[in-house]
Amino acid sequence: SSYLSIYLGSLALRLHLFAAEDGVTWIKTFNLHDSGWHIKYIYCLYWAITTIVTVGYGDLTPQNYIEVLFVMVVQLIGTAVFGYMINVIGITVDEIKKKNE
C-alpha cells in the first residue's frame, strides 16, 4: 500500500499541472503556490493515504504540513494494527477449527 500511496500522491501532484489551466486547483485552495515541492508532495501523500485507508476527510483536518505528516503516520500505524488484529483473529479461528476436528 505504500507504493500505491506514493504513486497516487505523484499522480495528484501531476494532476494539478493539467487542472491549472481552469484556475481552481487544490494548490490554490490550500495556498501552496510558494511552497516547496516537498510540502506539496506531503499533501499529495496525505490525500492518497487517507483515501487508501478509507478514513475519510472529516470535519477536522490537518491545517499545516506537520499535522498532515502526523495524521499520515497515525493512519498507517492504525492500518497496520488493524491488519495485525484481523490476522490474530484469523489464526485464533483456525486453531479452534483444528482443535474441533
BELZI-V15085 format. One record per residue. RES is the residue in three letters. SS is DSSP state (H for helix, E for strand, L for the rest). Layout:
res: [RES;RES]
ss: [SS;SS]
//
This chain:
res: [SER;SER;TYR;LEU;SER;ILE;TYR;LEU;GLY;SER;LEU;ALA;LEU;ARG;LEU;HIS;LEU;PHE;ALA;ALA;GLU;ASP;GLY;VAL;THR;TRP;ILE;LYS;THR;PHE;ASN;LEU;HIS;ASP;SER;GLY;TRP;HIS;ILE;LYS;TYR;ILE;TYR;CYS;LEU;TYR;TRP;ALA;ILE;THR;THR;ILE;VAL;THR;VAL;GLY;TYR;GLY;ASP;LEU;THR;PRO;GLN;ASN;TYR;ILE;GLU;VAL;LEU;PHE;VAL;MET;VAL;VAL;GLN;LEU;ILE;GLY;THR;ALA;VAL;PHE;GLY;TYR;MET;ILE;ASN;VAL;ILE;GLY;ILE;THR;VAL;ASP;GLU;ILE;LYS;LYS;LYS;ASN;GLU]
ss: [L;H;H;H;H;H;H;H;H;H;H;H;H;H;H;H;H;H;H;H;H;H;L;L;L;H;H;H;H;L;L;L;L;L;L;L;H;H;H;H;H;H;H;H;H;H;H;H;H;H;H;H;L;L;L;L;L;L;L;L;L;L;L;L;H;H;H;H;H;H;H;H;H;H;H;H;H;H;H;H;H;H;H;H;H;H;H;H;H;H;H;H;H;H;H;H;H;H;H;H;L]
//
